Amino acid sequence: MKRLTCIVAVILLVTVTFQVQAQDDASMKAWQAYMTPGDVHKMIAKSDGNWKEDITMWMTPGAPPTKSKATCINTMILGGRYQQSVHKGNMMGMPFEGMGLLAYDNAKKIFISSWIDNFGTGLMYMEGTWDDASKSITFKGTSVDPGTGKDMNIREVMKFIDDSNMLMEMYAVVNGTETKTMEIKISKN
């Protein structure tokens, strides 16, 4: 009887060990896939370099737009996993600086964008999906409305026209209606 008990215990121990090892192998493969830049990251990297921006902004619906110019430097960072964008220019007669991070999350299969600039103290966060037909990413998220101190829904469409031209359009929900607030024509320097 003791011998049978020992054999059963050894079989259980070996079975549990193999199950744990299989889970560890699957977990390691999942982490490997999560952390490895792929084809989407290579696509993002195509927009690395120096860009010039022609910016049109609408401060309120129906008002005449303001126009300005800026420059942007896109750089893949952290081993090609994220793209950092540094923007500089003048807006409304004031020096402007901004920085964005663009990511593609391999596990969630979504794009993630964050933005900060010297015209605010908050952070804009958006998630987006790729549309192959229009070669664009449509982001949705929230940003604070400084006038009310409350979050407002925003949408951004980033179109990759060709290797030398992009178009960014930003929309905000104002009084329950989505309104275009910004358009940036981006061209390779």
C-alpha positions as CSV (number, residue, x, y, z in Angstrom):
1,M,0.0,0.0,0.0
2,K,2.8,2.4,0.8
3,R,4.4,1.6,-2.5
4,L,1.2,2.4,-4.4
5,T,0.8,5.7,-2.4
6,C,4.4,6.7,-3.3
7,I,3.8,5.9,-7.0
8,V,0.6,8.0,-7.1
9,A,2.4,10.9,-5.3
10,V,5.3,10.8,-7.8
11,I,2.8,10.7,-10.7
12,L,0.9,13.7,-9.3
13,L,4.1,15.6,-8.7
14,V,5.4,15.0,-12.2
15,T,1.9,15.9,-13.7
16,V,1.8,19.2,-11.7
17,T,5.4,20.0,-12.7
18,F,4.7,19.5,-16.4
19,Q,1.5,21.7,-16.1
20,V,3.4,24.5,-14.4
21,Q,6.2,24.2,-17.0
22,A,3.6,24.4,-19.8
23,Q,2.0,27.4,-18.3
24,D,5.4,29.1,-17.8
25,D,6.3,28.3,-21.5
26,A,3.0,29.8,-22.7
27,S,3.4,32.8,-20.5
28,M,6.9,33.3,-21.7
29,K,5.8,33.1,-25.4
30,A,3.0,35.6,-24.7
31,W,5.5,38.1,-23.1
32,Q,7.8,37.6,-26.0
33,A,5.1,38.4,-28.5
34,Y,4.0,41.4,-26.4
35,M,7.4,42.9,-26.2
36,T,8.6,42.4,-29.7
37,P,8.1,45.2,-32.2
38,G,6.3,43.9,-35.3
39,D,5.1,45.1,-38.7
40,V,2.9,47.8,-37.3
41,H,5.9,49.3,-35.5
42,K,7.8,49.2,-38.7
43,M,4.9,51.1,-40.4
44,I,5.0,53.7,-37.6
45,A,8.8,54.0,-38.0
46,K,8.4,55.1,-41.7
47,S,7.3,58.5,-40.4
48,D,10.5,59.1,-38.4
49,G,12.4,62.2,-39.4
50,N,11.8,66.0,-39.7
51,W,8.4,67.3,-40.7
52,K,6.9,70.7,-41.3
53,E,3.3,71.4,-40.1
54,D,0.7,73.8,-41.5
55,I,-1.8,74.2,-38.6
56,T,-5.4,75.5,-38.9
57,M,-7.4,75.9,-35.6
58,W,-11.0,76.8,-34.9
59,M,-11.4,78.2,-31.4
60,T,-15.2,78.2,-31.6
61,P,-17.6,76.7,-34.2
62,G,-18.2,79.1,-37.0
63,A,-15.4,81.5,-36.1
64,P,-12.6,82.2,-38.6
65,P,-9.7,79.9,-38.1
66,T,-6.2,80.8,-36.9
67,K,-3.2,79.6,-38.8
68,S,0.3,78.8,-37.7
69,K,3.3,76.8,-38.7
70,A,5.4,74.3,-36.7
71,T,8.1,71.6,-37.0
72,C,8.0,68.1,-35.8
73,I,10.8,65.5,-35.3
74,N,9.6,61.9,-35.0
75,T,11.9,59.3,-33.5
76,M,11.3,55.7,-32.6
77,I,12.5,55.0,-29.1
78,L,13.0,52.1,-26.7
79,G,14.1,49.6,-29.3
80,G,11.5,50.6,-31.9
81,R,8.5,50.1,-29.6
82,Y,7.2,53.7,-29.4
83,Q,7.4,56.8,-31.5
84,Q,8.2,60.1,-29.8
85,S,7.1,63.3,-31.6
86,V,8.6,66.7,-30.6
87,H,6.7,69.8,-32.0
88,K,7.9,73.4,-31.9
89,G,6.4,76.5,-33.4
90,N,4.3,79.6,-32.6
91,M,0.6,79.7,-32.0
92,M,-1.5,82.7,-31.3
93,G,1.7,84.8,-31.1
94,M,3.2,82.6,-28.4
95,P,6.0,80.0,-28.5
96,F,4.6,76.5,-28.6
97,E,6.1,73.1,-27.7
98,G,4.4,69.8,-27.5
99,M,5.4,66.1,-27.3
100,G,3.4,63.0,-28.2
101,L,4.0,59.3,-27.8
102,L,2.5,56.8,-30.2
103,A,2.4,53.1,-29.4
104,Y,0.9,50.0,-30.8
105,D,-0.1,47.5,-28.1
106,N,0.6,44.0,-29.4
107,A,-1.7,42.4,-26.8
108,K,-4.7,44.7,-27.2
109,K,-4.2,45.2,-30.9
110,I,-4.8,49.0,-30.6
111,F,-2.9,52.2,-31.1
112,I,-2.3,54.4,-28.1
113,S,-1.5,58.1,-28.2
114,S,-0.6,60.6,-25.5
115,W,0.0,64.3,-25.8
116,I,1.4,67.1,-23.6
117,D,2.3,70.7,-24.4
118,N,3.1,74.0,-22.9
119,F,-0.4,75.3,-23.5
120,G,-1.8,73.2,-20.7
121,T,-0.9,71.1,-17.7
122,G,-2.9,68.0,-18.4
123,L,-2.3,64.9,-20.5
124,M,-4.4,63.9,-23.5
125,Y,-4.9,60.1,-23.9
126,M,-6.5,58.3,-26.8
127,E,-6.9,54.8,-28.2
128,G,-7.3,54.0,-31.9
129,T,-7.7,51.5,-34.6
130,W,-6.3,51.2,-38.1
131,D,-8.4,51.4,-41.3
132,D,-6.5,49.9,-44.2
133,A,-8.9,51.4,-46.8
134,S,-8.2,55.0,-45.8
135,K,-4.7,54.4,-44.5
136,S,-5.6,56.1,-41.2
137,I,-5.8,55.7,-37.5
138,T,-9.0,56.9,-35.8
139,F,-8.3,57.7,-32.1
140,K,-10.9,58.4,-29.5
141,G,-10.3,59.8,-26.0
142,T,-10.8,62.7,-23.6
143,S,-9.2,66.0,-23.0
144,V,-9.9,68.6,-20.3
145,D,-12.0,71.6,-21.3
146,P,-10.1,74.4,-19.4
147,G,-13.2,76.6,-19.4
148,T,-15.3,74.0,-17.4
149,G,-12.5,71.9,-15.9
150,K,-14.4,68.8,-17.1
151,D,-13.3,66.1,-19.6
152,M,-14.7,66.4,-23.1
153,N,-14.8,63.7,-25.8
154,I,-12.3,64.1,-28.6
155,R,-11.6,62.2,-31.8
156,E,-8.5,62.4,-34.0
157,V,-8.0,61.0,-37.5
158,M,-4.4,60.6,-38.6
159,K,-4.2,59.9,-42.4
160,F,-1.0,58.5,-43.9
161,I,-1.3,60.0,-47.4
162,D,2.1,58.8,-48.7
163,D,5.7,58.6,-47.3
164,S,6.0,62.4,-47.4
165,N,2.5,63.6,-46.4
166,M,0.1,63.1,-43.5
167,L,-3.1,64.9,-42.4
168,M,-4.3,65.1,-38.8
169,E,-7.8,66.2,-38.0
170,M,-9.0,66.8,-34.5
171,Y,-12.7,66.9,-33.4
172,A,-14.2,67.8,-30.0
173,V,-17.8,67.4,-28.7
174,V,-19.0,71.0,-28.0
175,N,-22.5,71.4,-26.6
176,G,-23.3,67.9,-27.6
177,T,-22.2,68.3,-31.2
178,E,-18.9,67.0,-32.7
179,T,-17.0,70.0,-34.2
180,K,-13.7,70.1,-36.1
181,T,-11.2,72.0,-34.0
182,M,-7.9,71.5,-35.7
183,E,-6.3,70.4,-39.0
184,I,-2.6,69.8,-39.5
185,K,-1.1,69.3,-42.9
186,I,2.2,67.5,-42.3
187,S,4.9,67.2,-45.0
188,K,8.4,65.8,-44.9
189,N,11.2,68.4,-44.6
